[in-house]
Amino acid sequence: MNMTKKEIRSYFSGIRKTAKNDISDDIIISRVLTLEKIVNADTVLLYASFGSEVNTWNLAEILMYKNIQTAFPICGKNGTMTFHIVKSLGQLNDGKYGISEPDISLPKPEITQQTVCIVPGLAFTVNGERLGYGGGYYDRFLLKHPEIYTVGLAYEQCIAETLPLEKHDIKVKSIITEERTIICHE
């Protein structure tokens, strides 16, 4: 099966749509909340879920309730991405690509060894390889911040044996599905 990256994205997008359900999302989020890196995080950088992505809205509310600093991204020009601290989901508005994002005037978090980034993706391998949407925003951001602990959220059906990886693609350190927590590489 020799497919282009675009065809692989389309394939896993279809799988994810059929795999998505509230019960799986709730199980994944409860697993995230037991991860030691999350419990001890100074800041959690969180994507604003849309479409068939694992739902991050309940996670955001729980993190804020537990007083864990939570920040969401803004995708800027030239493929750059910045995160901004939000105190409530009401501070998010429709942004680029119809994805909710915070106002650019909100403060940026200080990135430390205790910072965790929840990374979106269409598919992952157990080695932490990630198939994103092709924009490279997370790869560029994480390249600048190697100290961040990265966690991919995925449905079990979106764990692939192999994915086409390029030199600039950043692997995640762990992946959480509705069935297991995968520690990729420390």
Backbone torsions as a table, in degrees:
resi	resn	phi	psi	omega
1	MET	NA	97.2	179.4
2	ASN	-103.5	105.4	-177.9
3	MET	-120.4	152.6	174.1
4	THR	-74.7	165.1	178.1
5	LYS	-58.8	-38.3	179.3
6	LYS	-62.7	-43.2	179.2
7	GLU	-67.1	-37.6	178.0
8	ILE	-65.6	-41.2	177.0
9	ARG	-59.5	-45.8	-179.8
10	SER	-62.2	-43.5	179.4
11	TYR	-59.2	-51.5	-177.7
12	PHE	-72.7	-26.5	174.7
13	SER	-62.7	-42.6	177.3
14	GLY	-65.5	-43.0	177.9
15	ILE	-61.0	-45.2	-177.4
16	ARG	-63.3	-38.2	179.1
17	LYS	-60.3	-40.7	-179.2
18	THR	-77.8	-25.6	-178.8
19	ALA	-80.6	-25.6	-173.3
20	LYS	-63.3	128.8	169.7
21	ASN	-159.8	157.6	-175.0
22	ASP	-62.6	-36.1	-178.4
23	ILE	-64.9	-47.6	177.7
24	SER	-60.4	-42.8	178.3
25	ASP	-58.7	-45.9	-179.4
26	ASP	-62.7	-39.9	178.7
27	ILE	-65.1	-45.2	179.7
28	ILE	-60.2	-46.7	-178.7
29	ILE	-64.2	-40.0	178.2
30	SER	-64.7	-34.7	175.6
31	ARG	-65.9	-42.0	178.7
32	VAL	-57.6	-44.0	-175.4
33	LEU	-68.7	-14.8	177.1
34	THR	-95.1	-7.4	-179.8
35	LEU	-66.8	125.5	-177.0
36	GLU	-55.1	-39.0	-179.7
37	LYS	-62.2	-32.7	178.0
38	ILE	-74.6	-45.8	-179.8
39	VAL	-56.1	-38.0	-176.7
40	ASN	-99.2	10.6	-176.8
41	ALA	-71.3	143.2	170.6
42	ASP	-85.7	-32.6	178.0
43	THR	-145.8	140.4	171.6
44	VAL	-113.7	120.4	175.8
45	LEU	-89.7	120.8	-167.4
46	LEU	-127.2	136.3	174.8
47	TYR	-82.3	150.6	177.3
48	ALA	-88.9	103.1	-173.5
49	SER	-63.9	146.8	174.4
50	PHE	-150.0	163.2	178.8
51	GLY	59.2	-130.8	-175.6
52	SER	-94.5	12.4	177.8
53	GLU	-66.6	154.7	173.1
54	VAL	-57.0	128.3	-175.2
55	ASN	-66.0	120.9	179.5
56	THR	-103.8	0.6	-174.2
57	TRP	-68.1	-44.1	177.6
58	ASN	-64.9	-39.0	177.6
59	LEU	-59.0	-45.8	179.4
60	ALA	-57.9	-47.3	-179.2
61	GLU	-62.8	-40.5	179.7
62	ILE	-66.4	-43.6	179.0
63	LEU	-60.4	-44.5	179.6
64	MET	-64.4	-41.1	178.1
65	TYR	-60.6	-37.2	179.7
66	LYS	-83.4	8.4	-179.0
67	ASN	58.7	33.5	172.0
68	ILE	-94.5	120.9	-177.9
69	GLN	-55.3	130.0	-175.7
70	THR	-123.9	133.4	-179.3
71	ALA	-131.9	146.2	179.2
72	PHE	-118.9	155.1	-176.0
73	PRO	-89.3	156.0	166.9
74	ILE	-122.3	124.5	176.1
75	CYS	-88.0	117.7	-176.1
76	GLY	-101.6	-167.3	178.5
77	LYS	-71.5	161.3	178.0
78	ASN	59.1	26.0	175.9
79	GLY	72.6	16.2	179.5
80	THR	-87.2	157.4	179.1
81	MET	-141.5	133.3	174.8
82	THR	-124.0	149.5	176.9
83	PHE	-106.1	146.3	-179.3
84	HIS	-134.9	138.1	-176.0
85	ILE	-72.2	132.0	174.2
86	VAL	-121.5	143.3	178.5
87	LYS	-97.6	-18.6	177.3
88	SER	-152.9	157.6	179.3
89	LEU	-66.2	-19.1	176.6
90	GLY	-64.8	-13.9	179.2
91	GLN	-86.7	5.8	178.4
92	LEU	-104.3	142.6	179.5
93	ASN	-132.2	163.8	176.9
94	ASP	-62.0	130.0	-178.9
95	GLY	-126.0	-151.3	-179.1
96	LYS	-56.7	139.9	179.1
97	TYR	61.4	15.9	-179.1
98	GLY	75.3	14.0	-179.8
99	ILE	-94.5	135.2	178.8
100	SER	-63.4	139.7	177.3
101	GLU	-148.0	158.1	179.7
102	PRO	-78.8	168.5	175.4
103	ASP	-73.7	142.7	-178.1
104	ILE	-63.1	-19.8	-178.5
105	SER	-78.2	-14.6	179.7
106	LEU	-68.9	149.5	-175.7
107	PRO	-65.9	150.1	174.9
108	LYS	-89.4	143.7	177.6
109	PRO	-74.7	155.2	171.3
110	GLU	-81.1	127.8	-179.1
111	ILE	-86.9	126.2	-178.8
112	THR	-134.3	-177.1	174.8
113	GLN	-64.5	-20.2	-178.5
114	GLN	-93.9	4.8	179.9
115	THR	-83.0	135.7	178.5
116	VAL	-118.7	137.1	176.4
117	CYS	-117.6	121.4	173.5
118	ILE	-86.4	116.2	-170.7
119	VAL	-104.8	129.4	176.6
120	PRO	-77.1	160.6	175.5
121	GLY	-174.9	156.5	176.6
122	LEU	-82.7	-33.4	-179.4
123	ALA	-157.0	157.8	179.4
124	PHE	-140.1	160.7	168.6
125	THR	-110.5	164.4	179.2
126	VAL	-65.0	-15.3	176.1
127	ASN	-85.3	0.0	177.6
128	GLY	94.1	2.7	176.7
129	GLU	-67.9	143.7	-173.6
130	ARG	-130.2	135.7	171.0
131	LEU	-103.4	108.5	179.1
132	GLY	-91.0	-155.5	-176.7
133	TYR	-96.5	-2.9	175.7
134	GLY	101.4	-4.6	-179.6
135	GLY	-80.6	-24.6	179.0
136	GLY	75.5	7.3	-177.5
137	TYR	-58.3	-49.7	-178.1
138	TYR	-67.6	-39.8	179.3
139	ASP	-59.4	-45.8	-179.9
140	ARG	-65.5	-42.7	-179.5
141	PHE	-64.5	-47.0	-176.0
142	LEU	-71.0	-27.6	176.0
143	LEU	-61.7	-35.3	178.9
144	LYS	-77.7	-17.6	-175.1
145	HIS	-131.7	67.3	-176.9
146	PRO	-65.8	-15.1	-180.0
147	GLU	-75.5	-14.0	-178.6
148	ILE	-71.4	136.3	174.0
149	TYR	-86.3	123.8	-174.4
150	THR	-106.8	138.6	-179.2
151	VAL	-130.5	123.3	174.7
152	GLY	-94.8	140.3	175.8
153	LEU	-109.5	127.9	-177.1
154	ALA	-153.4	156.4	170.4
155	TYR	-81.1	148.5	-176.6
156	GLU	-52.8	-37.1	-179.4
157	GLN	-66.5	-13.5	-179.0
158	CYS	-99.6	15.5	171.9
159	ILE	-94.1	114.9	-175.1
160	ALA	-100.4	156.4	175.1
161	GLU	-70.0	-43.6	177.5
162	THR	-143.1	156.1	174.9
163	LEU	-138.8	150.3	176.6
164	PRO	-70.7	115.1	-176.9
165	LEU	-110.6	136.9	176.2
166	GLU	-109.5	164.9	-174.7
167	LYS	-54.9	-37.3	-175.5
168	HIS	-82.1	-7.5	-178.2
169	ASP	-73.2	126.2	-179.1
170	ILE	-94.2	130.8	177.5
171	LYS	-80.4	151.5	172.9
172	VAL	-88.6	157.9	-177.1
173	LYS	-88.8	-23.7	175.3
174	SER	-152.3	160.0	179.4
175	ILE	-135.0	137.6	177.8
176	ILE	-119.2	125.8	175.4
177	THR	-118.1	179.8	177.3
178	GLU	-71.9	-11.7	-178.1
179	GLU	-107.9	-25.7	-174.4
180	ARG	-162.0	165.4	171.3
181	THR	-111.2	123.2	-177.6
182	ILE	-107.6	119.7	173.6
183	ILE	-94.1	114.8	-170.4
184	CYS	-83.3	-57.3	179.6
185	HIS	-161.4	139.0	-179.1
186	GLU	-103.1	NA	NA
